[in-house]
Amino acid sequence: MAQKGSSYKRVKRKKNALIHVLVILTFIAAGAGIYFVFSRVVPSAEKVPKVSALYELWEIGDYEAVYSAAVRILELHPLQNTALAFRGYSAYYLSLAQTDTLMTEMYLDDAIISLRNALRDARPAAQGQLKFMLGKAYYQKNRFAGYHYYADLAVRYLDEAFYGGYTAPDMAEYRGLAYASLGMIDESITAFTEALMLNPTDMLLAAIGEQYYRQGDYLQAQQYLFRAIQSSEDELLMLKCRNTLGNIYIIEDNLAEAEREFNTILEKDPDYADAYYNLGVIYEKQGDLVKARAEWRKALKVQVNHPETRQKLNS
């Protein structure tokens, strides 16, 4: 009987020992699992780049590497101001390099969010650049909006940067573009003219000419549009300038010159819907509705949803 009791105790001790081992192994496995998950969610200090690396990568213009490094830093330190700023800057420049509209908008949204967060706790000396970049990001975002939802924000932050004393080579140009998108014609002309004095380009000449056209100052508009055509090697820009010139000639009832401009456009680009539409307008003014409707049908053939043409043909 004593032997049976002794044997029972030995078995019980073995079971207890086995249970202890299983418990220890369970804790070890659970700990390893927690570490694995945690290490996937929160990077270890060794894997996170130093903030100084952002400056080094920025100097060589590697925006993808800057963006990636900033994201990794922010995973561990979500409010790190320098990382937020660099994430915003790099996301903005990456947006400009995209050919996919969805990717462009994704990077622009990321840039705007990051820059706004960086601006909250930024040193006064850094606020000008952050506001300038934020204004540029809102201007680009506005280009993809159905209506000008973001133009006012572009103007706001660009103006705050400008009046706060921040300077940049393309400050005046972007202020002009932002004003133009908001319909602030006088302000856009002033800003574009300032930009032209710093860096005369065909694009700025065309932009100023377009704004004078919208303002109704056709003499000034023609002067800038002529200069843009003479100095430009950009075929699309020249065609756009000629189209605006043709519209001015129609308004001035100089129909022969207008027709010449639109025919010149179609010689360069047979699929330019606005030129067909405007030729139709010329023939309509001359009382030849048959020729006018023929030109409008050509416009719809190359651009099925041309709104002005549809309105003419449906009237």
N, C-alpha and C positions, 0 to 999 in steps of 0.2 A: 504493500500500500504506500509506504514511504517512497518507494522507487517510482511508482506512478506519479506521485505528487511532484517529485523532483523533475521527472520528464516533462510534466505539464508546465512547470515553471520555466524550463529551458525553451520550450516551444513558444511560450508567451513572450519571453525576452526577445527571441528572434523576430516575432511578429512586430513587437514594439520598435525594435531596431530598424526593421524594414520600413515601417511607417515613418519613422524619423527621417530615414534616407529619402523616401518619396517626397516628404514635406520639403526637405532641403532642396531636392532637385526641382520641385515645383516652383519654389521661390526663385531659384537661379534662372529657370526658364522664363518666369514672369518678368524678372528684372532685365533679362536680355531682350525680351520683347519690348518692354517699355523703353529701354535705351535705343533699340532699333527705330521705333516709331518716333521718339523724341529727336533722335539724330537726323531723321528724315525731315521733320517739321522745322526744327531749330538747328541751324548749322553750328558746328563746333567752332570755337574761337580760332583754331588753326586754319579752318577753311575760309573764313571771312576775310576779304581783302581789307587792307588798311585804307583809311580815308585818303592818305597821301597818294595812294595808287591811282585815285580818280584824277588827280591833277596831272600825273605822269601820262596816263592814257589819253587825257584830253589834249595834251600838248602834241601828241602824234596824230591826233584826229581820228582815233579809233572809237567811233561813237557806239558801235555795238558792244565793245568791251567795257566802255564806260557805263553803258546802260546795265549790262549784266552784273558788273561789280557793284553798282549802286543798289540794284535790287537785292543782292545777297546781303549787303550791309543792313538794308532796311528790314530784312526778315528778322534780324536779331535786334536791331535798334530802330524801330519804326519812325521815331521822331528825329533821327540824326539829320540836322539841318543841311549840312554840306552834301550829304548823299541825296537828300530830296531835291536840292538845286541841280545837281549833276544829272539825276534821273530825268528831271524836267527838260534840261538843256538837250541831253542826248536823245530823248524821245522826240523832241521837236525836229531835230535834224534827221532822225531816222524816218520821220513821217514824210519829209520832202523827197526821200529816196525811194518811196514805195510806188509800185505800179498798180497795186490792188487798192481800190478805194476803201474797202473795209479795213485793211491794214493801216492805211493812212489815217483814217479816223480813230482807230484804236490807239495809235501812238499819240495823236493830237490830244485825245481825252486824257491819256496818261500824263502827257506833258502839262496840261492845264491843272490837273489835280495835284501833281507833284509841286509845281511852281506856286500854286496858291497855298499849299501847306508849308512850303519853305518860307514864303513871304510872312507868315504869321509870326515867326520868331526870328526873322532875319535882322542882322545888324543894320543900322541906318546906311552904312557905306555900301551894303550889298543890295539894298532895296531897289535902287535905280535899274540895275541890270535885270533883276528878277521881274520888275514891272515891264521893262522893255520886251523881254522874251515872252512874257505872258500876253502882252498886246499883240505880238507877232503871231503867237499861237491862236489867239482868238480871231485874228484876221484870216488865217488859213482855215480855221474851223468854219468861219462865216461863208467861205467859198463853197462849202459843201451843203450849206443849209438851203432849204427851199425858199425861205425868206431871210431877210437880213437880221436873224436873231442875235448874232454875236457881234455885229458891227459896232454897236454902242460900247460894248466891253473892250473891243480893240482900241477904239478912240480913247476911252477912259484911261486904260493903263499906259498907252503910248504917251498921252498927254501928261500923265502923272510923272512918268520917267523924264520927259522933256523938261517940264517946268520944275522938276526936282534937280535939274542940273546934269542929268546923265547925257552923255554924248555917244553917238555911234555913227559910222559912215552911212548906214542905210536908215537912220532915224527919220529924216525928212521924207524919204521915199515911202516908207511904210505909213507914216502919218498921212501923206497924200492919198495913198491907196485906201486907208481906213476911212478917211473923210469922204472920198468918192463913193465908197460902198454905202455910206450912210446918207448920201445925197447932199453933203455939205460942200457945195461947189466952190465958193469963195475960199474957204479954208484949204480945200484940196489944191487949188491953183497956187496958193501961197506956198504950201509945203512942197509941191512938185517943183516950183520955180527955185526954191532954196536948194532942193536936191540937184537940180540941173546945174546950178552954179558950182556945186561941189564936184559933180561927176556927170557931165553931159552925155546922155545916151539917147539912142533912137526911141527906146521905150518911153522915156520921160517926155520927149518931144511929142510923141503920139498921145500920151496920157494928158498932157496939158492941152493939146489941140482938142481932144475929146471933151474935156471939161469946159473949154470955151464954147464948143458947139452946144453943149447942154445949157450953158448960160445964155445962149442966143447971141454971143459976140462972134459972128461968122467971119469977120475980117481977121481977127486974132487967131481963130481956129484954123483958117486956111494957111496962115503963115507957119504955124507950128506943124501942121500936117504935111505941108510941102517939104519942110526941113527934115521931118522924119523919113519921108519917102526917099529923099535924096541921100540921106546918110545911112540908111538901113540896108542890111543884107538879109534880113529876115523876111521871107516871102509872105508869110501869114500876116505879119505886122503891116507890110506895105499894102496888102489887099484890104485889110481893115481900114487903113487910112484912106484909101481910094473910095471905099464904100461910104465913109463919112463925108468925104468931099462931094461925092455924087449926091448925097442927101442935101447938103448945103446948096448945091446948084439947083436942085428941084425947088427948094424953098425960095431961092432967088429967081425962080422961073427961067433959069439958064439951062433949058432942056437939052440943047445940043452938047454942051460940056458934060452934063450929067450922063447922057447916053454914052459918050466917049469913055467916061470913067468906068461905067458898068461893063461895057464891052471889053475894055482892057482887063478887067478882073476876070471875065469869063474866058479870055484867051489864056490866062495863067491857070485858072481853075474852073473847068466846065461844071463843077458840082457846087458852085457857090450860090446857094438858094436866095440869099438877100439880093444878089445882083439881078436874078430873074424877076424877083418880086418888084424891085425898083424900076426895072425896064417896063414892067406892066403898068406901074404908076405913071411913068412918062407917057406911054401910049394912051392911057386913060385920060390924062390931061389934054392930049392932042385930039381926043374924041374918037380914037380908034379902039373900040372895046373888043373887037375880034382879036387884034394883035395883043391887047392887054391880057385877055383871058388865056391866050396861048402861052404867054410868058409865065403867068401864074400857075398854069398846069405844069410847066417845066419846073417851077420852084417846088411844087408838091412831089414831083417825080424824084427829086434828089433829097427832099426833106419832107416826109409825109405829114409831119405835125407842125409845119411852119404856121404859126398862129395868125400873122397878118394876112397871109395868102388865103388861108381858110376863110377868114372873115370877109375878104373881098369876093371870093367865089360863092359864098353863101348869102351875100347881100343882094 
